[in-house]
Amino acid sequence: MEITLDKHSANQASVKIKLNEADYQPKVDAKLKDYARKATIKGFRPGKAPVSMVKRMYGTSVMVEEINNLLSTSLNDYLKSQTFRILGDPLPVIEDADKIDWNEQKEFEFQYKIGFVEDIKVNLDGSLKATSYSIKMDEKEVDNTIENLRSQYGKMTNPETSEENDFLYGDLKSEDASFEKTFSLPLSKVDKKSLKKFLGLKKGDTVTFEPSKTIKEDLASTIGITEEEAAELKGNFTFTVQNINRTELAELNQEFFDKLFGEGQVNSEEEMREKVRSIMSENYNKELKVFSDEKIKEKLIESAQIDLPESFLKEWLLKANEGKVTEDQVEKEYPIYAKQLAWTIISNAIAKENEIQAEHEDVIEKTKEMIREQFASSGLGAQLEASMDMFVDNYLKGNDGQNYMQMLTSVQNDKVLSFVKGKAAVKEEEISVDKFQDLLAN
């Protein structure tokens, strides 16, 4: 057997494997003898068929099977011995394989395309700068959230006349009668300049307006039509009111507090306000942590300058997901995949160099945290904790063990990021919700 590596570029190569008869024939002969001992062939007693007959019947298929096994083992062992990191899986050169004459050939040559990156070093000398954000909740945000909660838990009424923030249920018609649609119009989506004509309406009243100029956002989804249909809504339309719907805000009483947080958890308006503020801060800070971590990853990826074998990876992604994705989909999703792959390479390199390892106990704790978050609003509390081990065990065994491996990777990434932050120049900054939204937008 002869294996050779031909590097075409800094990240792509081909591997050629040459086999002669001595490499595979002993295993083929042994397999055929075993077949002969076990085979039941018409005209012969079990196990008494001549090996020569078994060879004529099964020789080619056994040879193909043994050569494929030999190729797989030899290629994997060879690639493991290299200093570079293989990306994806080796891709056989089909054109060469199609030329093989399995019945006549004694010597074979196979070729595979591979993509790789050389081992990388990540410099963590303190030059990496990062910002750790925390949220500063202002009273306006708390007020808005409480009002939304009161609206969600409020009582629906049908008043005589319309007011701001009501919903008008009725029929929208074009002047030429070519369009008609019954829907519920939220007055909160009506442009401020046009709102006056929608106030003080009663059942049976009709108002004339131009939808594209009056409904200030999400015209198609508000009316319940396609974007194409919405684009055709030109000129004046009439809207006839069938009903007026209004939500009366829930009262700030014990019943409302219990619905929100569970019985007896909050006993006053002040306690409720503090609880809402605390939950909002916690949720925003979780989002900010994710945002900050992503920015650190981006800086590490940028500084590492990993040269990925783009054309190879796109071909591999297409073949690995054959029938599930198109070339256009691979092309569109590749930047996201490449970013994640680059981070995985960097994370593994940092973990290896600094002996960072995810332990089983870490996986268990992270899984518990995830389950608690999922059931946070369920009110199960003590019942959940009593059955936590069962929930954790079921989750980690799910998806044929893939859940465990994903959680293990997540734990390692957390540890790597924590290590990186310890080496970086991290600046603490408290920001408002508006500033956070600006950060996300950019």
N, C-alpha and C positions, 0 to 999 in steps of 0.2 A: 504494500500500500504506500502511495505517495500523496502527501498533502502539501499544497503550496498556496501561499497568500500573495495576491497581487493588489496592492493599494492603488486605486485610481485617483484618489484625492485625500485630503486630510481627514475625511470622515466616511468614505465609501471604499469598498474593496470587493474582490471576488475570491472565493476559495475553491480550488480545484482538488478533487479527490480521484486518484487513479487506482483502480482495483485490478489485480490479475487473478487468475483462477485459484492460485494457492491461498488467496485471502478469504475466499468464501466457500470453496468446494468442500473442505472437510466438514463444515457445519451442515451443508446441503446433504452430503452423503449420510451423516449421522441422523438427520431428520427423516430421510427417505427410508433408512433401515428401521427406524422407529415406526414409521407409517406401515411398513411391510409386516411388522410384528402385530400390529393392531387392526389392519385393514380387513374388511370383509368384501371380497370380490367374487362375483359370480363365477362358478366353476372351480373354485378353490376353497379348501377349508380355511376357517378364520386363522389369519397369521401365517398361512402357507403360500401366499402369492409370491412369485419371484420378484426380487428387488428390481430386475430389469424392466418388468412390466409396470411396477409401481413408479419407476423413474419415467417411463414413457407417459404415464397418465398424469403424474403430479410434479415431474422434475422441474418444469419451467416455473410453475407457480411457487414452488418451494424455494427455488433460486431467487426469484424476485423478492420474496418475503425476507429471506436471509440477507440479501444485499441491502435492502431498505433498513433492516435492523442494524447492520454493520455501519451503514452510512450515518444513521442517526447518532449512534454511540460515538463513532469516531469524530464526527463534526462537533458534537457537544464537548467532548474531551479536549479537542484541539482549541476551540474557542475559549474554554475555561482557562487554558494555560497562557492566554495572551494577556498583555498588560492593559489593553484598552477595554472599555465597557461596551458590550454589544447592545444595540437598541433594536427593539422589536424582535423579529425572528428571521433567520436566514431565508431568502427567497430562492427556490430552485429555478434555474434557467430552463424554462419549459422547452424552448426550441431545441436544445441539446438532447433533452430526455426523449423527445418525439422521434429522434433518429435512431434510437437503440433497437437492435435486432436481438431480442432475448433468446431466440432459438439457436442462433448461430454464433453470436459473439462470446468470446472467452475473457476479453479484457474490456473494461468499461472506464469511462471518464465522466464525472459529474461536476457541475459547476453551480455555485450558489452566490447570490449577491448578499452582502452584509452592510449594515450601517453601524457606525460606532463613534465614540468620542474617547479621546485619550484621558487618562486620569487627570483630574483638575485639582488645583490648590486654591482655596478660598482665603483671601487675606482679611483677617479680622484684627488689624493693628490699631483700631480706634479711629480710623479715618471715616468709617461709616457713620453718617449722621442720621438720626431718626427723631420723630416727634411722637410722644405719647399723649394722646388727647383724652380729656375727660369732659363730661357735659356739665354746663351750668344751667340749671333749670330756672326759667323765669316764671313769674306768677301767671302771665298770659297763657303760656303753654298748659299749665295746670288747670286754669279756668276752662280753656277750650276742651280739654280732655274730659273734665267732669261734666261739662255741658253735653258732650257727645254721649257719655255714659247715661246721663239722665234721659237723653232722647231715645237711646236704645232700649231702655227699660221703661219708657213712658207709655201712656195710654193713647190709643188712636181714637180721635173724635171726628165728627162731620159737622163743622160749623155752618152757619147760614151764609156768611160772606167770607171771602178770601182775604188773607193777610200774608205778609212777608214770611217766607220759609214754608208755606203750605204746599200741598201737592194738588194740582188740578187734574182730575181724570175726565177725559172728554175726547171729542172727535176732531181730527185735523183734516181739512179738505182744501184742495187747490181751487182756485176760482173757476177753472174750466172743468172741474169734477174728474180730472184724469188721475188724481191721487187722493186716497182716503186712508186714514190710519187712526185707530183708537189707542191711546196711550196715557200714561200718567206723567204730567209735566211738573218737575220740581222747580218751584219759583226761585230757588237758590241758584239755578243755572241760567236764569233770565238776566240779560244785560241790564245794568243799573238804570240806563237811560230809558229803557222800555218797560221797566218793572211797574211803573205807576198804573198803566192801563190794565194790569192783571190783578190789581188790588181792588177789593170791594165788589168782586164779581159774585153772582149767585148761580144756582142751578138753572140751566137753560140759557144763561147769558152767552153772547158770542163776541169774540174779540178778533180783530184782523191784524195780522203782522207778517213779517218776512222771516221765516225760520233761520236762515243762514246768518242774519244780522241780529236776531233776538236771542237765540240760544247760544251762549257765549263759548261753550266747550262741549266736546263729545256729542255733536249733533246726531250722528248716526246711532250711537248706543242709547242716547236719551229717547229718541223716537222709536228705536227698535227696528232699524232698517240697515241696509248695507252702505258702505262708504260711497259706492257708485250711485245708489239711489239718493243719498244725501246731497251729492254734488249736483243733482238735477232739481233740487228744491229751490227754484228761482221764482221771484215775484211774491205777491201777497197770497196768504192762506187764511182761512177762517178756523177758529177753534171754538167749539161749542162745549160748554161745561156740563158734564153729567153729574159730577160729585166733587166735593171739596174734602180733602183729608188733611188732618192736622194731628201732630203728636204733642200731647201735653207732657211737659217734662216731669219725670218722676220726682216725688218729694224727697228731700234730704232727711229721711227718717231711718229707723232701725231696720225696717223691712228692706229698704233699698240697700243699706250697708251689708245686710246678711246675704242678699242676692249677689252682690259683687264679690265679697271676700269669704263667705262662709259664716255660719251662725256664731255670733259672739266675738268675731275676730276684731271688729271695729265698732265702737260704741258712741261716737260723736262725729260731728262734721269736721272738727279739727283733726281727729284721728284719721278720718277718711282722706282728708286733704293730704296729710303727711304720707299715708300709705300710697296714694296715687303718685305723689311726687317721687317716692322711693322706687316704686315699680318702673316709672318712666325713666328715671335716672339709670337704673340697672339695665334696662333694655337698650337705651341709647349708648351706654358705656360698652355693652357687649358688641354693638355695631361698630363703635369707634375702635375697639380692640381689633376686630376683623379688618377694618379699614387700615389701621396703623400697621398691622402685620403684613397686609398685602403690599403696602408701600415699601416695607423693609425687603420683602421678597423681590420686588421689582428692582430695587437698588442692588441687591446681591446678584440678580440675573444680569443686570447691566454691567456690573463690574467684572463678573466672571467671563463674559463674552464667549459663551459656549457656542461652538460652530456645529449646529445640528445638520445631519444629512437630509435636507428637506425633500428632495425628489424621492429618495429611498423610503422615507417615512410615509409619504403620501401614498406610494405604491403599496407599502405593507399594510397601511390602514385600510385601503380599498380591498385588498385580498383577504385580510383577517376578518373583515366584516362583509364578505361577499354576499350580495343579495340584500343587504340591510341598508347600505348607504350608496349614494351615487358619487361620481367624481366631483360634481359641483358641491355636494355636501361636505366632502372631505376638504375641498379647497376652502370653503367658507369656515369650517370649524378648525382648520389646522393651526391658526395663530393661538387659539385657546389651548389646544393640545400641546403645542410647542412650549408655551409658557409653563404649563404644569409639568411637562417632562424636564425642562431646564431646572425648575425648582426641586424636583425629585432628585436629580443628579447632584445638585448643590447640597441639599439636605443630607443625603447619604454620605457625601464626601466629608461634611462637617462632623456628622455623627461618628464616622469611622476614625477620623483623625483625632477626635477628642473623646473617644470611647463613651459616646452617649448612646444609651440603650433603653428601649421601652420595656418595662417589666410587666409581668402578668398582672400584678396588683394595680399598676397604673391603668391598665386596660379596664379592669373591673370598676375602679373608681370613676373613670371617665364615662363608662357606660351608665353607671348609676346617675351621674349628673345629667346625662342626656335624657334618661327616662323621667327623672324628676321634672325637667323642663317641659317635657311632652305632656305630663299629667298635672302641671302646675295649677291649672284652673279647674281641675276635676273635682276638687274637694275631698279626694280620697285620704290624703294625709297619712295617718297611722296605718290604715289598711294597705296603702302602697308600700310603706316601709316594711311591713310584716311579710309581704310577698316579693320584696325586692330581689332576693337571690334567684327566685324562679324567673322573674322578668329578665334579669341579666343573662341567666343561663340560656333561656329560649332565644334571646336576641343574638347572642354571640355564636350559637350553633346554627343560626339561620343562614339561608343562601349558601348552603354547602360549605360553611366555614368562612365564606368571604367577608362576612360582617366582622369576624374577629380580626382578620388580616387588615381590613380597612381601619378598624379602631386602633390596631397596633401601629399602623403607619401614622395615624392622626396623633397618637401620643408622642411618637418620635418627633414629628414635626413641631409639636408644642414645645418639647424639650430643646430642640435645636434653636427655635426662635427665642426662647428664654435665654439660652446660652449666648446667642448673637447680641441680644439687647444688653446683656451684661458686659459685652466687649465694645459696644457702640457708644457714641456720644448721644445720649438720649435727652431731649428737651421736653419738659412737662408743659402742657398748655391746656388751660380750661377755656372752652368755647361755648357759645350759645347754640341753640337748636338751629337757628337761621344760618350760622356760620357752618355748622355740620352739613346742612343741606347744600350749601355752596360747594363744600369740599367734595361731596358725592357727585355733584353736577359737573365738576371739572375733572 
